[in-house]
């Protein structure tokens, strides 16, 4: 009888140890996946011209957007994004080249974008042409947000 109780206790400890180990691994895995998923959803919203989803996922400043549409009510973030989406080309995520964990709540991604026809999107600022863009995904008020706007190329 003592052997049976001892065996049950050992089994119970083993099962508890396995389940808590799985929870720990789950906690380690899901934030990275959620961070990348947040970026991918943001990029998909750009491709779909989905201003509502962009407002939900964007955590940066609206000042630059408001400068492009000064007549728009600054509180109407969805309308501001809709107007911005009309100005930018039809682009989508091509590839995530690099992901770096800056801190527990902040990640940097280097990505490439593509036009609708699949060609590489490039942007020019001054004399520099780039096809690589850095995006930050950060936890803001408990939610993952993308901190940069889609690239503007007049």
N, C-alpha and C positions, 0 to 999 in steps of 0.2 A: 504494500500500500504506500509506504514511504517513497519507494522508487517511482511509483505512478505519479504521486504529487510532485516529486522533484522533476520528473520528465515534463509534466504539464507547466510548471513554473519556467523551466528552460525554454520550452516552446513559446510560451507567452512572451518572455523577454526577447526571444529571437524575432518574433513577429512584430513586436513594438519597435524594436531596433530597425527592422527593415522598413516599416511604414514611415517612421520619422526620417529615415535617410532619404526615402523617396520624396518626402515633402521638402527637405532641404535642397535636394537637386532640382525639384520643380521651381522653388523660389529663385534659384540661381539661373535657371534657363528662361523662365517666362519674362523677366524684365528685358533681356536682350531681344527676345522675339517680339515683345510688345513695342520696343523702341523702333526696331526695323519696320514692323507692321505700321506704326504710326507714320513713319516717313513714306512708306509705300502708299498708304491711304491718302496722304496729302498730295503726293505726286499724281495719283489717280484722279483726285478731285481737280487738279490743274488740267489734266488731259480731258476730263469730262466737263470742264468749265462750270464746276459745281461750287458756287460761291457759299452756299449754306454750309457745306462740309468744310470748306477752307476756313470759314469763321470759327467753326468748332475746333479745328486742329491748329490754327495759327496762334502763336503766343507772343509775337513780336510787336513792335510799334506800328501804329497806323499813320504816323506822321507823313511818311513818304507817299503813301496812297492818297492822303488828304491833299497833299501838294499838287497831285495830278488832277484832282477833282475838287477844287476849293468850293464849288457851288453846292456840293453834296453835304447833307446833314452828317456831321462827324459821329453821331450816335448810330447811324444806319450802316453798320459794318458790312452787312450783306450787299447793300447797294454799292458801297465803295469797292468791294471785291468784284462785283459784277462789272463795274466800269473798268476796273483794272484788267480783268480777263479779256475784255474786248480789245485792249491795247497790245496784248502779248500774243506771240505766235502760238499755233497749236503744237504743243510739245508734250512729251511724256517721258517717264523714266526709262532710260536705256539700260544702265548698269550701276550697281553700287560697287565702287572700286575699293573703298576703304571704310572701316568703322573703327573709331577709337573711343574708349570710355574715358572721359575727362574726369568724371566723378560718378558716384552712385546714381546721381540724378541728371547727368548730362552726358550726351554722346555726340560726337562729330562724325559726319559722313561725307565722303567725297564721292560724287556721282557724275554720271554723264546723262545727257538728255538727248532725245531724238525728235525730229520733225515727224509729221504724219506719214511721210514716205519712207521713214526708217533711216534717213541720213542724220548724221551727227549734228546736233545743235551747237552753234558757237555764238558767243557774245563778245562784243568789243567794248572796251572801256579805255578811253584815250587811245594809245597806240598798242595796247595789249589785246590780243585775241585769245580767248580761252574756251575750252570745251569741257573743263572740269569745274564743278561747282561744289562748294562746301555748305552743308546744312547742319544745323544743330537741333537736336531733339532734347528737350529739357522738361523736367517735372516742374510744373507751375501750378500751385494750389492743388497739389495731389494728382494732377492730370498731365499726361505727356503732350507736349506742344512742340510744333516746329517753329523756330524762331526767325527764319529768313523767308522773304517773299520769293515768288517765282521770278526768274530773271527778266528784267525789262530790257527790250531791245527795240528802240524806235525805228 
